[in-house]
Amino acid sequence: MKKILIPILVALSLTACKLDETIYSSIYTEAFYKTASDAEKGLIAVYDPIADMCVGPAMTIVSDFSADQTYPRAVVGRNTLTLFSYDPNYTTQKSAGRINEAPQQIWTSCYDGIEKANWIIEKVPGAKMDATRQKQIIGEAYFMRAFYHWTLTKNFGDVPVKIKASATQAEAIVGKSTKAEVYKQIYSDLDQALAAGLPSYPAVDKGRPSKEVVNALYAKAALYNEDWATASKKAQEVIASGKYALLPNVLDVYRYDNEDPARLENMWAFESEGGFSPSRGHQLTSLCGPAGSAAPAYSKTSFGSMFAYQSFYDSFNPADKRRLLLDTTYVDKSNKTVAQRNITPITAQGVLIKKYQDPVSTIGNTPNIPILRLPDMYLIAAEAEARQNGVSATAYGFINPVRKRAGLPDLTPGLSKDAFIDAVIQERSWEFFAEGDRWYDLTRTGKYMTALTSAVNSVYPSRPVQAKNKYFPIPQDELNANLKLVQNADWK
């Protein structure tokens, strides 16, 4: 029991009275992180903000609805990302559409995760527990802190680096760091995670990072940081480890009934309906299916709220097996084929997305949402090699396995450096569509101002993207709460 003073208004009538009371919730942590059980529970809390971002699912559609592959049915302000009409002064709901689908959800969730990771890093070293597992838990916390900082900087640019737990409100108020400083901290945290002795796949729990996943995030962060040498080195280390492999059939990566075998390629994912965060689902299954639960192959319930642009569908080679993850028709409950013009009432060119089909679940939680897949490492290695050393046989050797698995011929030999890099970026578009990746490829390469010209239709005939849309504005709620923060320069 801990002595605390009761609230002052009550104390006025109960002079100097004290009350013995057990504290169940407090910013103070003296009574926690003492045992192995405490450490494990605290670590689960570090992962939980990923679920907060995926349930919405802000972690995917903030990117996807901004880019040139998919678009929303314009309900409840969901089109603010597609039309770039979000307001720099938005608060929780105002002009931001749905908060769980908005950039603010990313900001809030990431700093929530960072704070929880900081407590693990500071407190778990003092816990009485197995030394090996103790070291791994701290390593996972470093990995997650790196992931959250990386997610923030690719969305907002310069952001606060938070590496100390907040025992007081004053300690929670931190100003911005430059992108260079953010990446320096990301690298440092990933180095700490690698030193922690995390297990290699498959000796790793569902949803937890293996040693190879740490290197995979290192490679991708370095790619975004234009650190080609590090990106190439880390991506090649993952490939050379031999712990992961491309599935022979790309369609098997996304089957709702194939999640365990798919982990051979799907290195790290948001694990819905199980794993370390049970009963946390996502909306993608219901968003991507046609309206009215009319197609039993998609899900028990679907709303018809997320579609692919016709121009994106047309960009595929018809021989590309990945195009089978899109549909221009579907079979309804009465076993009738529904023509494309009737897929959705909002456009005659509706293209359905099949990466998140689940005809079994009654709550639409599966399949898992990929975060890092092995093809990413091949394409990172190809791009980084070309940028660092020019177009070599080595660079071709990394892109061609991804194309071969898709049913495509090897990339045309003899391409110029720029043409080869463009081909890698395009390959990424076909490989990772609807996985929350494309917008960041466009912004990091400066292609976002021109790539959207073809991503229009009768629903969105004009998409007035501006240079300032490279990064999202910092939510006004956050500026109000933290007076050390300043709005991104382009949004002032």
Helices and strands as residue ranges (DSSP letters): E 2-5, H 8-11, E 18-21, H 36-55, H 58-64, E 70-72, G 78-80, G 99-101, H 103-123, G 124-126, H 131-156, G 170-172, H 179-194, H 211-224, H 228-241, G 250-254, H 259-262, E 266-270, H 284-288, G 291-293, E 306-308, H 310-315, G 321-325, E 326-327, E 330-331, E 337-338, G 340-342, E 352-353, E 369-373, H 374-389, H 393-406, H 417-432, H 438-444, H 448-451, G 467-470, H 476-481, G 489-491
